[in-house]
Amino acid sequence: MPPSSWVVVAVVTLLFVGLGIWSVARHVARRKAMLESLAGLGFRPCPEENESLEATIARIEDRSGSTYTVKDARRRRGDPPVYFFVKWRRSTGDDLAVPEDELLFPVLRRTGAGVVLTLKPSALAHGRATRLIQTIAKSRIGESSTDLALLELPPRLRESNVLAALGPAGSKLEDLVPAAVLAVVKDFGDAGVLQVRFRDTWCAVSGIGMRIPFQVEALLLRIRPLLQAIEPLAPLQPALARVSS
């Protein structure tokens, strides 16, 4: 290989290395800024709750063959409890764990049945991309949980930011999640959310990834009405959680 070619290879290699270092540095800076923002929102580290959070996540997701690890767990001061953490999911046969930013909080529902909503941001118009997301969501029904099936969306949600809903076979989404709760969570995609999961007394909200930042402050503002509805019952939450588990 002529010397000029070696120079080109070296320059390209340095560029890729530089981009990799820049990407890692950017990710670290974003993570640091998010943790500082969480502190300002009243979240405090709660490593002593990691084990119970992992058990709660496993119950909510109900995925056969998956294990969960919680990192950077933080709990907001006061009641009802609101948690932020990074969830690492590892499936049987996979070498790589999948990390997701997640917010966990209680909601009032008439049932403890599992529900999974797949969302899009408002900026993404219905079309080829959303149909692809819907196809992927449908193809992963078996991975989502052992007791969920694809549900028909009610007419008022068919052109909304809700792309797909999973729940017990034969159920209606409106019977599983109150209209007031659906009205709040259906636009979570604008705050960097891809999926919303309900089970028992909990709602778990998962981020899309670093390309669309997970906006905890915006989510807290959106869920305030749901938390206010449950505040009088906050002292009962541990008992409610035990009953519904």
N, C-alpha and C positions, 0 to 999 in steps of 0.2 A: 504494500500500500504506500503510495507516495506521501511525502511529509505533509503536503497540504491537506490530504485526506485525514491524517492523524489530528491535525489542528482542528478540522471541522468536527470530528468525533469528540475531541476533548471539549470544545466549546459547547456542543450540544449536551454532553454529559454534565458539564458544570451548570448549564441552564436548568436541566431537570433536577439536579441536586438542589440548586438554589430555590426552584419553585417548590420542591418538597419541604425544604426548611422553612420557607415563607408560609406555606400552608399549615404546617404544624404550629409555627409561632402564632399565626392568626387564630387557629383553633384554641390554643392555650390562652391567648388574650381574651377571646370571646367567653371562654369558660370562667376565667377570673372575673370578668365584668359581670357575668350572670350571677355568680356567687355573691359578689358585692351587692348587686341589686337585690338579691333575695334577703340579705341581711337587713337592707333598708326597708324591706316589706314586712319585717317581723319574723322571718324564718331563722331558726337556730338549729345547729347540728344536733342530731339525735341518734348517734350510732347505736345506742342501747336498744333501739327499736328495729334495727335491721332484720333480725330474725323474724319478728312478728310481721313486718312488712313483706318479707319474702313469702311467708305462708299465706298472707292475704292476696298477694299477686297471683300465686299458684292457684288459689281458689277462684279468683276472678277469671283468669284465663282458661283454666281447666284444660290445658293441652297435655295430652298423653305423651310422655317421653321428653318433656321439657323441664329444665331446671332454671332457677332464677337467682341472681345475685343483685343486691342493692348496694349502690355506692353514692356518696355525697348526699345522704339522707338529711333532710331538713324538715322541721315541723314549725308551722306558724304559731305564734303565741296565742293563747286563748282557745275557746271552744266555739263551734265544733272543730274537730281536728282537720287541718289541711296539710298535706305532705308534698314535698318535692323531692325527687331522687332520680338517679340514673339507673335504669333497669337493664341488666345484662341477661339475655335469654340464650340458653344453649340447648339445642335439640339433639336427640340421640343420633349419633353418626356424623354430627357437624363438628369440625375442628375450631370454627370461629364462633365466638359469642356475639350476639347482636345487641348493641347498646341503644336505648331509647330514653329521652327525657320524658318524665312522667309526673303528672299532678294527680293526687288522690284525695278525694273528699267525699263526705256522706251526702246522700240525697234521700228525699222522701218518695217512696213508690208503694204501690199496693201489692207488689209481688217482689220476691227475691230472685226471680228467674234471670238467667243470663241474657244480655243483649249486646251486640256489637254494631256500631255505626261506622261506616267509612265515609269520610268527608273530603271536600275539595275547597280551595279558597275561592272567593267570589270572582277574583281576577281571571280564573280559569273557566272559560265558557264551555257549555256542554258541546261535545263534539268527539273527535277521534280519541283525544287524550283521556277524556272522562270515561268513554266506553272501554278503553283499555284498563283503566283502574277498576271499573265494574267487573270486567272479565277476570282480572286477577283476584279480586275480592271473592267472586263466586267460585273460582277454582281452588281457593284455599279454605273452603267451608270446613272440610275435614280437619284442617290444621288448627282452626280457630278454637274449637271446643268439641267435646264429645257429645254435646246435647243440643247443638244449634243447627238451624236450617235457614235457607234464604227466605226472607219475608217480603211480601208485596208492600211497597211504599204507599202510604195513603196519598190521594190525589194532590193535596196541598204541598207535599214534599217532593213530588216527582220532578219538578223543575227547580228544586232548591239545591243547596250545597250538600245534601245527603245523597250519596251515590248508591249505597247499599246498606241493608239492615239484616242482621242475623238474629234469630231468637228461636224459642221452642217451636217445632213444626206445628203448623195449624193455628198459630197465635196471630193476633193483630198487634202491630207496633203500638197503637194508641192504648191498648190494654196493658202493655208492659212498661211504657214510659209515659208519665203524665204530659199533657199538652204543654203545660207551663215549663216543664223541664226540656222538652223537645224544642220549644221556642228559643231557649237559651243556648243549648248545645249545638243546634244545627249549623250555626255560623262560626264554630270554633276553628274551622279551617283557615279563617282570616288571621288567626293568632298562632299559626304554625302547627295545627293539630291534624293528624291523619285519621286516627281512630279514637272512638269513645267507647269504653266498655262499662257495662253495668252488671253487677251481681250482688245479691244480698242488699246491704245498706250502702254500698260503695259505688262510686263512679271514678274510673281511671281514665285519664286523658293522656294520650301518647303523642309525641312530637313527630314531625315529618323527617327532620334531619337538619344539618347545619346550613343547607341551602336556603331553607326557610326557617328563620330563628323561632324558637319556642318562646312565646311572649307571656311569661308568667304574670306580669303586672296586668296586662290586658285581660287575661283569663280570670284573675281575681276580681276585676271589676265586673266581668260578665256573670260570674257565679254568685255574686253578692246576694241577689234575691233568693237563690236556692239555699244559701247558708243562713240567711235571716229567717227563712221559713222553718229551719231545723233548730235554730238556737234555743228555743224553749225546751227542746228535747235533748240538748247536748249532754246533760248529765246521764241520760239513759243510753247513750250510744254504745258503751261497752256491753251492756245487757242485750241491746238489740242485735249487736253483731254476733253475740254468742247464740241467741235464739235462732238467727237466720242461717247460721253455719251448720 
